[in-house]
Amino acid sequence: MFEPISIKEYVELFVRDNPSEKKQVVEERLRDILHAALSGTKCACGNPIWVIGAAEVGLSCFTCITGGTMPEEDFEIEEHLNYLQKLT
Ligand SMILES: [Zn+2]
């Protein structure tokens, strides 16, 4: 399962690990992907996209991005998780 995180919190973590990145740019990139995800955009394989990974490598799901089958302590934006929960 994913660990829910807010965009603000994730941006803070991300720029701590990537000091050359600007917060505003990182946040805008995440919001663009989140908007696509909340509009029903899916990975080419049909799974929901992984917003955090997709911000780095394009609109794909966790499995396609990492090659792993299940997230373990990986973050995902909470708004997206809430949206997916409502669909089921
Ligand atoms: Zn996929």
PDB file of the backbone (N, CA, C, O) and the ligand in Angstrom, with CONECT records:
HET     ZN  A 101       1
ATOM      1  N   MET A   1       0.835  -1.204   0.000  1.00  0.00           N
ATOM      2  CA  MET A   1       0.000   0.000   0.000  1.00  0.00           C
ATOM      3  C   MET A   1       0.873   1.258   0.000  1.00  0.00           C
ATOM      4  O   MET A   1       2.007   1.263   0.478  1.00  0.00           O
ATOM      5  N   PHE A   2       0.297   2.311  -0.552  1.00  0.00           N
ATOM      6  CA  PHE A   2       1.009   3.583  -0.552  1.00  0.00           C
ATOM      7  C   PHE A   2       0.853   4.305   0.792  1.00  0.00           C
ATOM      8  O   PHE A   2      -0.151   4.155   1.489  1.00  0.00           O
ATOM      9  N   GLU A   3       1.862   5.079   1.123  1.00  0.00           N
ATOM     10  CA  GLU A   3       1.781   6.016   2.245  1.00  0.00           C
ATOM     11  C   GLU A   3       1.231   7.332   1.714  1.00  0.00           C
ATOM     12  O   GLU A   3       1.835   7.930   0.823  1.00  0.00           O
ATOM     13  N   PRO A   4       0.084   7.805   2.246  1.00  0.00           N
ATOM     14  CA  PRO A   4      -0.447   9.086   1.765  1.00  0.00           C
ATOM     15  C   PRO A   4       0.439  10.260   2.194  1.00  0.00           C
ATOM     16  O   PRO A   4       0.962  10.283   3.309  1.00  0.00           O
ATOM     17  N   ILE A   5       0.596  11.218   1.305  1.00  0.00           N
ATOM     18  CA  ILE A   5       1.373  12.419   1.627  1.00  0.00           C
ATOM     19  C   ILE A   5       0.739  13.588   0.874  1.00  0.00           C
ATOM     20  O   ILE A   5       0.227  13.419  -0.233  1.00  0.00           O
ATOM     21  N   SER A   6       0.779  14.775   1.482  1.00  0.00           N
ATOM     22  CA  SER A   6       0.234  15.939   0.781  1.00  0.00           C
ATOM     23  C   SER A   6       1.277  16.462  -0.209  1.00  0.00           C
ATOM     24  O   SER A   6       2.468  16.177  -0.082  1.00  0.00           O
ATOM     25  N   ILE A   7       0.814  17.224  -1.186  1.00  0.00           N
ATOM     26  CA  ILE A   7       1.748  17.797  -2.161  1.00  0.00           C
ATOM     27  C   ILE A   7       2.796  18.638  -1.451  1.00  0.00           C
ATOM     28  O   ILE A   7       3.988  18.528  -1.740  1.00  0.00           O
ATOM     29  N   LYS A   8       2.351  19.479  -0.521  1.00  0.00           N
ATOM     30  CA  LYS A   8       3.291  20.360   0.200  1.00  0.00           C
ATOM     31  C   LYS A   8       4.384  19.565   0.909  1.00  0.00           C
ATOM     32  O   LYS A   8       5.568  19.890   0.822  1.00  0.00           O
ATOM     33  N   GLU A   9       3.952  18.505   1.621  1.00  0.00           N
ATOM     34  CA  GLU A   9       4.926  17.687   2.356  1.00  0.00           C
ATOM     35  C   GLU A   9       5.908  17.023   1.392  1.00  0.00           C
ATOM     36  O   GLU A   9       7.112  16.984   1.645  1.00  0.00           O
ATOM     37  N   TYR A  10       5.378  16.505   0.291  1.00  0.00           N
ATOM     38  CA  TYR A  10       6.257  15.813  -0.639  1.00  0.00           C
ATOM     39  C   TYR A  10       7.249  16.774  -1.288  1.00  0.00           C
ATOM     40  O   TYR A  10       8.414  16.433  -1.490  1.00  0.00           O
ATOM     41  N   VAL A  11       6.775  17.983  -1.613  1.00  0.00           N
ATOM     42  CA  VAL A  11       7.672  18.979  -2.212  1.00  0.00           C
ATOM     43  C   VAL A  11       8.834  19.275  -1.254  1.00  0.00           C
ATOM     44  O   VAL A  11       9.985  19.387  -1.677  1.00  0.00           O
ATOM     45  N   GLU A  12       8.516  19.401   0.043  1.00  0.00           N
ATOM     46  CA  GLU A  12       9.570  19.643   1.039  1.00  0.00           C
ATOM     47  C   GLU A  12      10.611  18.515   1.032  1.00  0.00           C
ATOM     48  O   GLU A  12      11.815  18.771   1.015  1.00  0.00           O
ATOM     49  N   LEU A  13      10.134  17.277   1.046  1.00  0.00           N
ATOM     50  CA  LEU A  13      11.050  16.129   1.032  1.00  0.00           C
ATOM     51  C   LEU A  13      11.877  16.116  -0.242  1.00  0.00           C
ATOM     52  O   LEU A  13      13.080  15.853  -0.225  1.00  0.00           O
ATOM     53  N   PHE A  14      11.202  16.408  -1.348  1.00  0.00           N
ATOM     54  CA  PHE A  14      11.863  16.298  -2.647  1.00  0.00           C
ATOM     55  C   PHE A  14      12.996  17.310  -2.782  1.00  0.00           C
ATOM     56  O   PHE A  14      14.090  16.966  -3.230  1.00  0.00           O
ATOM     57  N   VAL A  15      12.733  18.561  -2.395  1.00  0.00           N
ATOM     58  CA  VAL A  15      13.790  19.572  -2.554  1.00  0.00           C
ATOM     59  C   VAL A  15      14.908  19.371  -1.515  1.00  0.00           C
ATOM     60  O   VAL A  15      16.034  19.819  -1.729  1.00  0.00           O
ATOM     61  N   ARG A  16      14.606  18.706  -0.404  1.00  0.00           N
ATOM     62  CA  ARG A  16      15.656  18.380   0.550  1.00  0.00           C
ATOM     63  C   ARG A  16      16.647  17.393  -0.095  1.00  0.00           C
ATOM     64  O   ARG A  16      17.861  17.515   0.066  1.00  0.00           O
ATOM     65  N   ASP A  17      16.092  16.414  -0.829  1.00  0.00           N
ATOM     66  CA  ASP A  17      16.945  15.431  -1.502  1.00  0.00           C
ATOM     67  C   ASP A  17      17.517  15.960  -2.815  1.00  0.00           C
ATOM     68  O   ASP A  17      18.546  15.478  -3.289  1.00  0.00           O
ATOM     69  N   ASN A  18      16.847  16.952  -3.397  1.00  0.00           N
ATOM     70  CA  ASN A  18      17.267  17.497  -4.697  1.00  0.00           C
ATOM     71  C   ASN A  18      17.367  19.017  -4.589  1.00  0.00           C
ATOM     72  O   ASN A  18      16.508  19.742  -5.091  1.00  0.00           O
ATOM     73  N   PRO A  19      18.422  19.491  -3.930  1.00  0.00           N
ATOM     74  CA  PRO A  19      18.501  20.935  -3.609  1.00  0.00           C
ATOM     75  C   PRO A  19      18.537  21.832  -4.847  1.00  0.00           C
ATOM     76  O   PRO A  19      18.274  23.030  -4.735  1.00  0.00           O
ATOM     77  N   SER A  20      18.853  21.293  -6.011  1.00  0.00           N
ATOM     78  CA  SER A  20      18.901  22.133  -7.207  1.00  0.00           C
ATOM     79  C   SER A  20      17.509  22.387  -7.790  1.00  0.00           C
ATOM     80  O   SER A  20      17.350  23.234  -8.669  1.00  0.00           O
ATOM     81  N   GLU A  21      16.500  21.655  -7.303  1.00  0.00           N
ATOM     82  CA  GLU A  21      15.133  21.819  -7.821  1.00  0.00           C
ATOM     83  C   GLU A  21      14.410  22.942  -7.081  1.00  0.00           C
ATOM     84  O   GLU A  21      14.576  23.118  -5.873  1.00  0.00           O
ATOM     85  N   LYS A  22      13.611  23.692  -7.824  1.00  0.00           N
ATOM     86  CA  LYS A  22      12.837  24.769  -7.211  1.00  0.00           C
ATOM     87  C   LYS A  22      11.475  24.240  -6.764  1.00  0.00           C
ATOM     88  O   LYS A  22      10.789  23.536  -7.505  1.00  0.00           O
ATOM     89  N   LYS A  23      11.094  24.605  -5.511  1.00  0.00           N
ATOM     90  CA  LYS A  23       9.828  24.129  -4.957  1.00  0.00           C
ATOM     91  C   LYS A  23       8.647  24.380  -5.883  1.00  0.00           C
ATOM     92  O   LYS A  23       7.815  23.501  -6.109  1.00  0.00           O
ATOM     93  N   GLN A  24       8.592  25.602  -6.415  1.00  0.00           N
ATOM     94  CA  GLN A  24       7.431  25.973  -7.229  1.00  0.00           C
ATOM     95  C   GLN A  24       7.318  25.098  -8.475  1.00  0.00           C
ATOM     96  O   GLN A  24       6.224  24.703  -8.879  1.00  0.00           O
ATOM     97  N   VAL A  25       8.479  24.802  -9.077  1.00  0.00           N
ATOM     98  CA  VAL A  25       8.494  23.985 -10.289  1.00  0.00           C
ATOM     99  C   VAL A  25       8.070  22.555  -9.964  1.00  0.00           C
ATOM    100  O   VAL A  25       7.289  21.945 -10.695  1.00  0.00           O
ATOM    101  N   VAL A  26       8.598  22.026  -8.853  1.00  0.00           N
ATOM    102  CA  VAL A  26       8.254  20.661  -8.438  1.00  0.00           C
ATOM    103  C   VAL A  26       6.757  20.570  -8.153  1.00  0.00           C
ATOM    104  O   VAL A  26       6.094  19.618  -8.566  1.00  0.00           O
ATOM    105  N   GLU A  27       6.228  21.577  -7.439  1.00  0.00           N
ATOM    106  CA  GLU A  27       4.814  21.562  -7.086  1.00  0.00           C
ATOM    107  C   GLU A  27       3.925  21.650  -8.328  1.00  0.00           C
ATOM    108  O   GLU A  27       2.920  20.947  -8.426  1.00  0.00           O
ATOM    109  N   GLU A  28       4.298  22.514  -9.274  1.00  0.00           N
ATOM    110  CA  GLU A  28       3.485  22.645 -10.498  1.00  0.00           C
ATOM    111  C   GLU A  28       3.466  21.341 -11.290  1.00  0.00           C
ATOM    112  O   GLU A  28       2.439  20.947 -11.842  1.00  0.00           O
ATOM    113  N   ARG A  29       4.633  20.676 -11.335  1.00  0.00           N
ATOM    114  CA  ARG A  29       4.735  19.414 -12.064  1.00  0.00           C
ATOM    115  C   ARG A  29       3.808  18.376 -11.418  1.00  0.00           C
ATOM    116  O   ARG A  29       3.086  17.656 -12.108  1.00  0.00           O
ATOM    117  N   LEU A  30       3.841  18.312 -10.078  1.00  0.00           N
ATOM    118  CA  LEU A  30       2.974  17.359  -9.367  1.00  0.00           C
ATOM    119  C   LEU A  30       1.499  17.678  -9.587  1.00  0.00           C
ATOM    120  O   LEU A  30       0.682  16.780  -9.790  1.00  0.00           O
ATOM    121  N   ARG A  31       1.168  18.970  -9.544  1.00  0.00           N
ATOM    122  CA  ARG A  31      -0.240  19.352  -9.709  1.00  0.00           C
ATOM    123  C   ARG A  31      -0.751  19.027 -11.113  1.00  0.00           C
ATOM    124  O   ARG A  31      -1.905  18.633 -11.279  1.00  0.00           O
ATOM    125  N   ASP A  32       0.098  19.190 -12.111  1.00  0.00           N
ATOM    126  CA  ASP A  32      -0.277  18.821 -13.487  1.00  0.00           C
ATOM    127  C   ASP A  32      -0.612  17.333 -13.570  1.00  0.00           C
ATOM    128  O   ASP A  32      -1.633  16.942 -14.137  1.00  0.00           O
ATOM    129  N   ILE A  33       0.268  16.514 -12.994  1.00  0.00           N
ATOM    130  CA  ILE A  33       0.062  15.063 -13.039  1.00  0.00           C
ATOM    131  C   ILE A  33      -1.178  14.684 -12.228  1.00  0.00           C
ATOM    132  O   ILE A  33      -1.984  13.854 -12.649  1.00  0.00           O
ATOM    133  N   LEU A  34      -1.312  15.314 -11.048  1.00  0.00           N
ATOM    134  CA  LEU A  34      -2.477  15.031 -10.202  1.00  0.00           C
ATOM    135  C   LEU A  34      -3.764  15.365 -10.954  1.00  0.00           C
ATOM    136  O   LEU A  34      -4.732  14.607 -10.915  1.00  0.00           O
ATOM    137  N   HIS A  35      -3.761  16.494 -11.630  1.00  0.00           N
ATOM    138  CA  HIS A  35      -4.938  16.889 -12.400  1.00  0.00           C
ATOM    139  C   HIS A  35      -5.266  15.828 -13.462  1.00  0.00           C
ATOM    140  O   HIS A  35      -6.427  15.463 -13.648  1.00  0.00           O
ATOM    141  N   ALA A  36      -4.237  15.345 -14.149  1.00  0.00           N
ATOM    142  CA  ALA A  36      -4.447  14.302 -15.166  1.00  0.00           C
ATOM    143  C   ALA A  36      -5.022  13.044 -14.518  1.00  0.00           C
ATOM    144  O   ALA A  36      -5.952  12.429 -15.040  1.00  0.00           O
ATOM    145  N   ALA A  37      -4.446  12.674 -13.361  1.00  0.00           N
ATOM    146  CA  ALA A  37      -4.909  11.454 -12.665  1.00  0.00           C
ATOM    147  C   ALA A  37      -6.363  11.601 -12.225  1.00  0.00           C
ATOM    148  O   ALA A  37      -7.155  10.667 -12.351  1.00  0.00           O
ATOM    149  N   LEU A  38      -6.709  12.792 -11.701  1.00  0.00           N
ATOM    150  CA  LEU A  38      -8.076  13.009 -11.217  1.00  0.00           C
ATOM    151  C   LEU A  38      -9.060  13.178 -12.371  1.00  0.00           C
ATOM    152  O   LEU A  38     -10.272  13.114 -12.165  1.00  0.00           O
ATOM    153  N   SER A  39      -8.551  13.392 -13.576  1.00  0.00           N
ATOM    154  CA  SER A  39      -9.415  13.476 -14.755  1.00  0.00           C
ATOM    155  C   SER A  39      -9.582  12.121 -15.417  1.00  0.00           C
ATOM    156  O   SER A  39     -10.221  12.007 -16.463  1.00  0.00           O
ATOM    157  N   GLY A  40      -8.996  11.075 -14.796  1.00  0.00           N
ATOM    158  CA  GLY A  40      -9.194   9.725 -15.312  1.00  0.00           C
ATOM    159  C   GLY A  40      -8.101   9.216 -16.224  1.00  0.00           C
ATOM    160  O   GLY A  40      -8.235   8.143 -16.811  1.00  0.00           O
ATOM    161  N   THR A  41      -7.004   9.979 -16.355  1.00  0.00           N
ATOM    162  CA  THR A  41      -5.880   9.489 -17.165  1.00  0.00           C
ATOM    163  C   THR A  41      -5.272   8.257 -16.505  1.00  0.00           C
ATOM    164  O   THR A  41      -5.027   8.239 -15.299  1.00  0.00           O
ATOM    165  N   LYS A  42      -5.031   7.220 -17.322  1.00  0.00           N
ATOM    166  CA  LYS A  42      -4.470   5.972 -16.806  1.00  0.00           C
ATOM    167  C   LYS A  42      -3.140   5.675 -17.489  1.00  0.00           C
ATOM    168  O   LYS A  42      -2.820   6.238 -18.536  1.00  0.00           O
ATOM    169  N   CYS A  43      -2.383   4.788 -16.879  1.00  0.00           N
ATOM    170  CA  CYS A  43      -1.175   4.253 -17.501  1.00  0.00           C
ATOM    171  C   CYS A  43      -1.580   3.497 -18.780  1.00  0.00           C
ATOM    172  O   CYS A  43      -2.729   3.079 -18.925  1.00  0.00           O
ATOM    173  N   ALA A  44      -0.623   3.331 -19.699  1.00  0.00           N
ATOM    174  CA  ALA A  44      -0.902   2.584 -20.931  1.00  0.00           C
ATOM    175  C   ALA A  44      -1.373   1.165 -20.632  1.00  0.00           C
ATOM    176  O   ALA A  44      -2.077   0.574 -21.450  1.00  0.00           O
ATOM    177  N   CYS A  45      -1.003   0.601 -19.476  1.00  0.00           N
ATOM    178  CA  CYS A  45      -1.401  -0.760 -19.112  1.00  0.00           C
ATOM    179  C   CYS A  45      -2.787  -0.799 -18.469  1.00  0.00           C
ATOM    180  O   CYS A  45      -3.329  -1.877 -18.227  1.00  0.00           O
ATOM    181  N   GLY A  46      -3.366   0.387 -18.187  1.00  0.00           N
ATOM    182  CA  GLY A  46      -4.720   0.418 -17.638  1.00  0.00           C
ATOM    183  C   GLY A  46      -4.790   0.675 -16.141  1.00  0.00           C
ATOM    184  O   GLY A  46      -5.874   0.920 -15.611  1.00  0.00           O
ATOM    185  N   ASN A  47      -3.664   0.622 -15.455  1.00  0.00           N
ATOM    186  CA  ASN A  47      -3.651   0.903 -14.012  1.00  0.00           C
ATOM    187  C   ASN A  47      -3.667   2.406 -13.765  1.00  0.00           C
ATOM    188  O   ASN A  47      -3.294   3.187 -14.639  1.00  0.00           O
ATOM    189  N   PRO A  48      -4.106   2.813 -12.558  1.00  0.00           N
ATOM    190  CA  PRO A  48      -4.017   4.237 -12.213  1.00  0.00           C
ATOM    191  C   PRO A  48      -2.561   4.694 -12.225  1.00  0.00           C
ATOM    192  O   PRO A  48      -1.666   3.939 -11.844  1.00  0.00           O
ATOM    193  N   ILE A  49      -2.330   5.923 -12.662  1.00  0.00           N
ATOM    194  CA  ILE A  49      -0.950   6.393 -12.677  1.00  0.00           C
ATOM    195  C   ILE A  49      -0.464   6.668 -11.251  1.00  0.00           C
ATOM    196  O   ILE A  49      -1.255   6.908 -10.340  1.00  0.00           O
ATOM    197  N   TRP A  50       0.867   6.625 -11.087  1.00  0.00           N
ATOM    198  CA  TRP A  50       1.499   6.928  -9.799  1.00  0.00           C
ATOM    199  C   TRP A  50       2.003   8.360  -9.897  1.00  0.00           C
ATOM    200  O   TRP A  50       3.007   8.635 -10.553  1.00  0.00           O
ATOM    201  N   VAL A  51       1.289   9.269  -9.233  1.00  0.00           N
ATOM    202  CA  VAL A  51       1.535  10.699  -9.435  1.00  0.00           C
ATOM    203  C   VAL A  51       2.995  11.064  -9.135  1.00  0.00           C
ATOM    204  O   VAL A  51       3.629  11.790  -9.901  1.00  0.00           O
ATOM    205  N   ILE A  52       3.516  10.558  -8.023  1.00  0.00           N
ATOM    206  CA  ILE A  52       4.870  10.931  -7.618  1.00  0.00           C
ATOM    207  C   ILE A  52       5.920  10.432  -8.608  1.00  0.00           C
ATOM    208  O   ILE A  52       6.845  11.166  -8.958  1.00  0.00           O
ATOM    209  N   GLY A  53       5.780   9.196  -9.054  1.00  0.00           N
ATOM    210  CA  GLY A  53       6.734   8.668 -10.029  1.00  0.00           C
ATOM    211  C   GLY A  53       6.536   9.304 -11.390  1.00  0.00           C
ATOM    212  O   GLY A  53       7.496   9.567 -12.115  1.00  0.00           O
ATOM    213  N   ALA A  54       5.268   9.549 -11.732  1.00  0.00           N
ATOM    214  CA  ALA A  54       4.944  10.104 -13.044  1.00  0.00           C
ATOM    215  C   ALA A  54       5.505  11.515 -13.214  1.00  0.00           C
ATOM    216  O   ALA A  54       5.799  11.936 -14.333  1.00  0.00           O
ATOM    217  N   ALA A  55       5.656  12.248 -12.106  1.00  0.00           N
ATOM    218  CA  ALA A  55       6.221  13.592 -12.184  1.00  0.00           C
ATOM    219  C   ALA A  55       7.665  13.543 -12.688  1.00  0.00           C
ATOM    220  O   ALA A  55       8.176  14.521 -13.234  1.00  0.00           O
ATOM    221  N   GLU A  56       8.312  12.396 -12.498  1.00  0.00           N
ATOM    222  CA  GLU A  56       9.701  12.252 -12.946  1.00  0.00           C
ATOM    223  C   GLU A  56       9.813  11.630 -14.330  1.00  0.00           C
ATOM    224  O   GLU A  56      10.655  12.044 -15.126  1.00  0.00           O
ATOM    225  N   VAL A  57       8.977  10.642 -14.625  1.00  0.00           N
ATOM    226  CA  VAL A  57       9.215   9.845 -15.833  1.00  0.00           C
ATOM    227  C   VAL A  57       8.038   9.793 -16.797  1.00  0.00           C
ATOM    228  O   VAL A  57       8.136   9.144 -17.838  1.00  0.00           O
ATOM    229  N   GLY A  58       6.920  10.462 -16.480  1.00  0.00           N
ATOM    230  CA  GLY A  58       5.778  10.437 -17.389  1.00  0.00           C
ATOM    231  C   GLY A  58       4.642   9.598 -16.851  1.00  0.00           C
ATOM    232  O   GLY A  58       4.790   8.872 -15.867  1.00  0.00           O
ATOM    233  N   LEU A  59       3.485   9.711 -17.525  1.00  0.00           N
ATOM    234  CA  LEU A  59       2.228   9.173 -16.996  1.00  0.00           C
ATOM    235  C   LEU A  59       2.187   7.643 -17.015  1.00  0.00           C
ATOM    236  O   LEU A  59       1.684   7.037 -17.960  1.00  0.00           O
ATOM    237  N   SER A  60       2.722   7.034 -15.963  1.00  0.00           N
ATOM    238  CA  SER A  60       2.700   5.578 -15.852  1.00  0.00           C
ATOM    239  C   SER A  60       2.343   5.165 -14.438  1.00  0.00           C
ATOM    240  O   SER A  60       2.351   5.981 -13.517  1.00  0.00           O
ATOM    241  N   CYS A  61       2.026   3.876 -14.276  1.00  0.00           N
ATOM    242  CA  CYS A  61       1.667   3.368 -12.948  1.00  0.00           C
ATOM    243  C   CYS A  61       2.916   2.920 -12.194  1.00  0.00           C
ATOM    244  O   CYS A  61       4.010   2.876 -12.756  1.00  0.00           O
ATOM    245  N   PHE A  62       2.740   2.587 -10.919  1.00  0.00           N
ATOM    246  CA  PHE A  62       3.863   2.170 -10.067  1.00  0.00           C
ATOM    247  C   PHE A  62       4.606   0.978 -10.668  1.00  0.00           C
ATOM    248  O   PHE A  62       5.835   0.973 -10.732  1.00  0.00           O
ATOM    249  N   THR A  63       3.845  -0.038 -11.112  1.00  0.00           N
ATOM    250  CA  THR A  63       4.463  -1.253 -11.631  1.00  0.00           C
ATOM    251  C   THR A  63       5.296  -0.976 -12.876  1.00  0.00           C
ATOM    252  O   THR A  63       6.411  -1.481 -13.006  1.00  0.00           O
ATOM    253  N   CYS A  64       4.755  -0.171 -13.795  1.00  0.00           N
ATOM    254  CA  CYS A  64       5.471   0.123 -15.035  1.00  0.00           C
ATOM    255  C   CYS A  64       6.711   0.988 -14.759  1.00  0.00           C
ATOM    256  O   CYS A  64       7.725   0.855 -15.445  1.00  0.00           O
ATOM    257  N   ILE A  65       6.628   1.863 -13.765  1.00  0.00           N
ATOM    258  CA  ILE A  65       7.757   2.751 -13.478  1.00  0.00           C
ATOM    259  C   ILE A  65       8.866   2.003 -12.751  1.00  0.00           C
ATOM    260  O   ILE A  65      10.040   2.144 -13.094  1.00  0.00           O
ATOM    261  N   THR A  66       8.498   1.202 -11.744  1.00  0.00           N
ATOM    262  CA  THR A  66       9.529   0.602 -10.883  1.00  0.00           C
ATOM    263  C   THR A  66       9.839  -0.842 -11.247  1.00  0.00           C
ATOM    264  O   THR A  66      10.890  -1.361 -10.872  1.00  0.00           O
ATOM    265  N   GLY A  67       8.935  -1.501 -11.977  1.00  0.00           N
ATOM    266  CA  GLY A  67       9.117  -2.918 -12.226  1.00  0.00           C
ATOM    267  C   GLY A  67       8.695  -3.763 -11.028  1.00  0.00           C
ATOM    268  O   GLY A  67       8.703  -4.992 -11.101  1.00  0.00           O
ATOM    269  N   GLY A  68       8.328  -3.111  -9.931  1.00  0.00           N
ATOM    270  CA  GLY A  68       7.859  -3.828  -8.739  1.00  0.00           C
ATOM    271  C   GLY A  68       6.371  -4.082  -8.845  1.00  0.00           C
ATOM    272  O   GLY A  68       5.686  -3.416  -9.621  1.00  0.00           O
ATOM    273  N   THR A  69       5.864  -5.018  -8.094  1.00  0.00           N
ATOM    274  CA  THR A  69       4.439  -5.336  -8.195  1.00  0.00           C
ATOM    275  C   THR A  69       3.598  -4.534  -7.212  1.00  0.00           C
ATOM    276  O   THR A  69       2.526  -4.049  -7.574  1.00  0.00           O
ATOM    277  N   MET A  70       4.067  -4.384  -5.961  1.00  0.00           N
ATOM    278  CA  MET A  70       3.282  -3.685  -4.952  1.00  0.00           C
ATOM    279  C   MET A  70       4.127  -2.611  -4.282  1.00  0.00           C
ATOM    280  O   MET A  70       5.303  -2.818  -3.982  1.00  0.00           O
ATOM    281  N   PRO A  71       3.495  -1.446  -4.051  1.00  0.00           N
ATOM    282  CA  PRO A  71       4.229  -0.412  -3.321  1.00  0.00           C
ATOM    283  C   PRO A  71       4.475  -0.836  -1.874  1.00  0.00           C
ATOM    284  O   PRO A  71       3.580  -1.362  -1.213  1.00  0.00           O
ATOM    285  N   GLU A  72       5.697  -0.601  -1.388  1.00  0.00           N
ATOM    286  CA  GLU A  72       6.011  -0.829   0.024  1.00  0.00           C
ATOM    287  C   GLU A  72       6.598   0.445   0.581  1.00  0.00           C
ATOM    288  O   GLU A  72       7.741   0.795   0.288  1.00  0.00           O
ATOM    289  N   GLU A  73       5.817   1.134   1.381  1.00  0.00           N
ATOM    290  CA  GLU A  73       6.263   2.378   1.987  1.00  0.00           C
ATOM    291  C   GLU A  73       6.671   3.411   0.944  1.00  0.00           C
ATOM    292  O   GLU A  73       7.560   4.228   1.181  1.00  0.00           O
ATOM    293  N   ASP A  74       6.021   3.367  -0.200  1.00  0.00           N
ATOM    294  CA  ASP A  74       6.230   4.412  -1.190  1.00  0.00           C
ATOM    295  C   ASP A  74       5.121   5.439  -1.030  1.00  0.00           C
ATOM    296  O   ASP A  74       3.982   5.102  -0.704  1.00  0.00           O
ATOM    297  N   PHE A  75       5.474   6.695  -1.264  1.00  0.00           N
ATOM    298  CA  PHE A  75       4.493   7.754  -1.104  1.00  0.00           C
ATOM    299  C   PHE A  75       3.597   7.895  -2.330  1.00  0.00           C
ATOM    300  O   PHE A  75       4.010   7.619  -3.456  1.00  0.00           O
ATOM    301  N   GLU A  76       2.359   8.330  -2.087  1.00  0.00           N
ATOM    302  CA  GLU A  76       1.494   8.788  -3.160  1.00  0.00           C
ATOM    303  C   GLU A  76       0.701   9.975  -2.627  1.00  0.00           C
ATOM    304  O   GLU A  76       0.415  10.052  -1.432  1.00  0.00           O
ATOM    305  N   ILE A  77       0.349  10.898  -3.516  1.00  0.00           N
ATOM    306  CA  ILE A  77      -0.376  12.097  -3.112  1.00  0.00           C
ATOM    307  C   ILE A  77      -1.748  11.705  -2.569  1.00  0.00           C
ATOM    308  O   ILE A  77      -2.496  10.968  -3.212  1.00  0.00           O
ATOM    309  N   GLU A  78      -2.070  12.213  -1.361  1.00  0.00           N
ATOM    310  CA  GLU A  78      -3.285  11.746  -0.680  1.00  0.00           C
ATOM    311  C   GLU A  78      -4.566  12.055  -1.459  1.00  0.00           C
ATOM    312  O   GLU A  78      -5.524  11.283  -1.428  1.00  0.00           O
ATOM    313  N   GLU A  79      -4.570  13.209  -2.167  1.00  0.00           N
ATOM    314  CA  GLU A  79      -5.782  13.525  -2.938  1.00  0.00           C
ATOM    315  C   GLU A  79      -6.075  12.449  -3.986  1.00  0.00           C
ATOM    316  O   GLU A  79      -7.233  12.134  -4.261  1.00  0.00           O
ATOM    317  N   HIS A  80      -5.006  11.890  -4.568  1.00  0.00           N
ATOM    318  CA  HIS A  80      -5.190  10.847  -5.573  1.00  0.00           C
ATOM    319  C   HIS A  80      -5.672   9.549  -4.926  1.00  0.00           C
ATOM    320  O   HIS A  80      -6.547   8.868  -5.462  1.00  0.00           O
ATOM    321  N   LEU A  81      -5.095   9.212  -3.768  1.00  0.00           N
ATOM    322  CA  LEU A  81      -5.527   8.001  -3.053  1.00  0.00           C
ATOM    323  C   LEU A  81      -6.998   8.108  -2.643  1.00  0.00           C
ATOM    324  O   LEU A  81      -7.754   7.143  -2.756  1.00  0.00           O
ATOM    325  N   ASN A  82      -7.398   9.302  -2.163  1.00  0.00           N
ATOM    326  CA  ASN A  82      -8.799   9.510  -1.779  1.00  0.00           C
ATOM    327  C   ASN A  82      -9.725   9.341  -2.978  1.00  0.00           C
ATOM    328  O   ASN A  82     -10.806   8.762  -2.874  1.00  0.00           O
ATOM    329  N   TYR A  83      -9.275   9.861  -4.119  1.00  0.00           N
ATOM    330  CA  TYR A  83     -10.057   9.763  -5.345  1.00  0.00           C
ATOM    331  C   TYR A  83     -10.223   8.291  -5.766  1.00  0.00           C
ATOM    332  O   TYR A  83     -11.316   7.864  -6.140  1.00  0.00           O
ATOM    333  N   LEU A  84      -9.133   7.534  -5.700  1.00  0.00           N
ATOM    334  CA  LEU A  84      -9.192   6.120  -6.094  1.00  0.00           C
ATOM    335  C   LEU A  84     -10.079   5.328  -5.146  1.00  0.00           C
ATOM    336  O   LEU A  84     -10.786   4.410  -5.562  1.00  0.00           O
ATOM    337  N   GLN A  85     -10.036   5.696  -3.847  1.00  0.00           N
ATOM    338  CA  GLN A  85     -10.847   5.005  -2.852  1.00  0.00           C
ATOM    339  C   GLN A  85     -12.338   5.197  -3.128  1.00  0.00           C
ATOM    340  O   GLN A  85     -13.140   4.280  -2.948  1.00  0.00           O
ATOM    341  N   LYS A  86     -12.693   6.403  -3.566  1.00  0.00           N
ATOM    342  CA  LYS A  86     -14.100   6.699  -3.847  1.00  0.00           C
ATOM    343  C   LYS A  86     -14.619   5.901  -5.036  1.00  0.00           C
ATOM    344  O   LYS A  86     -15.815   5.624  -5.137  1.00  0.00           O
ATOM    345  N   LEU A  87     -13.699   5.530  -5.947  1.00  0.00           N
ATOM    346  CA  LEU A  87     -14.126   4.805  -7.144  1.00  0.00           C
ATOM    347  C   LEU A  87     -14.474   3.354  -6.824  1.00  0.00           C
ATOM    348  O   LEU A  87     -15.239   2.721  -7.550  1.00  0.00           O
ATOM    349  N   THR A  88     -13.906   2.826  -5.727  1.00  0.00           N
ATOM    350  CA  THR A  88     -14.105   1.399  -5.456  1.00  0.00           C
ATOM    351  C   THR A  88     -15.249   1.160  -4.466  1.00  0.00           C
ATOM    352  O   THR A  88     -15.547   0.014  -4.131  1.00  0.00           O
TER     353      THR A  88
HETATM  354 ZN    ZN A 101       1.285   0.558 -16.057  1.00  0.00          ZN2+
END
